[in-house]
Amino acid sequence: MFDDISSSSLRVAAAGLAARQSAIANNIANIETPGYRARKVEFEQALSGAIAHGDSPDSVTPSTQTSLEPTRLNGSNVNLDEETLSHIDTTMRYQLTMRALDSKYGLLRDAIKGA
């Protein structure tokens, strides 16, 4: 039950989304830092590929790249509008992932209780 592909995928997604939220927070915190380059976290394509090829989702780890967006005068390339939208999208995805995990574990709780 805990090692099935959907549970593993949801755990990897939650970890990837948490890493993305952290990167977004760092990007926003450093928006005025001269020369700061925004970071982007990717994992969805690797997770999808692992599932499609029958590999374990647990083998997928989020990757962090430096954004190639153009820089402002101070050398920073953080775009507040983009970061804000990404934050909202990531938060909604994280909440959905947590609800799916809660539902999955709720079924297990019910089975153990005998309900």
Helices and strands as residue ranges (DSSP letters): H 5-29, E 39-42, H 44-52, G 57-59, E 63-66, H 80-113
